[in-house]
């Protein structure tokens, strides 16, 4: 039985013999792909035509992936902006000038990242912002003299110790003399370090009394939150 497309079968067949893809012919003539596949079952394309179609398919796939990547990137950027806006709204409700709020924030950070040795108050990080926050609280809330802040660096084998010292001294606004000890990870010999990585800086202030307050403060706060939410369920 002839289909309603049968009258333009010669045109479709001619396109196919010229090396057109089934998808392209479907777009040009509006004939269902299932019908075209049946018509072209016995048409054998040349090697050159096959290579050309394969190349077009690969190029189309690359373009589709690139567009998908752009769409995903745009969606990700939008979600990031939304998250930042929500964070800003929350921050507006917090009085960051209150000593108790800043101290609690440091306590929670210290619970996760600070030294738990019973002889020191110390915190290490590769993020300058984290350490700037630590130094700011030590100076302005606990009145720790910057000259008493000893800084220990942990760097990779291909990094220049003097350059890294100057980087952290400038970032943290601490005297270069505070950076006395540099530890080089010999396991990294032969591997290249990303330019943005400046090693890990560990700051010790020697006042263990600060640590003895921060850790209980953080634990008691976490326990209170857990109890409040548990009681509310």
Secondary structure, DSSP 8 states (H G I E B T S, - for coil): ---TTGGGHHHHHHHHHTT--HHHHHHHH---HHHHHHHTTT----HHHHHHHHHHHHHHHHHHHHHHHHHHHHHHHHHHHHHHHHHHHHHHTS-TTSHHHHHHHHHHHHHHHB---TT--EEEES-HHHHHHHHHHHHHTS---GGG-EEEEEEETTS-HHHHHHHHHHHHT--GGGEEEEEEEGGGTT----TT---EEEEE---HHHHHHHHHHHHHHHHHHHHHHHHT-
